[in-house]
């Protein structure tokens, strides 16, 4: 996907989030090193939110996930 984006002339590719303050022994460190080592840079964006299309179904699913 990165190659396709590059060939299409895209200047930015969002590799999704990285965790701040990760230590050298953290299991996420390899992924973060790959993202930054491939020329990436950390950019802070606002978080993600849900906008339910069906509020009743959303609430039911949310309750199910909390009890799971």
Secondary structure, DSSP 8 states (H G I E B T S, - for coil): -HHHHHHTT-S--------TT--TTSTTHHHHHHHHHTT-------------SSHHHHHHHHHHHHH-
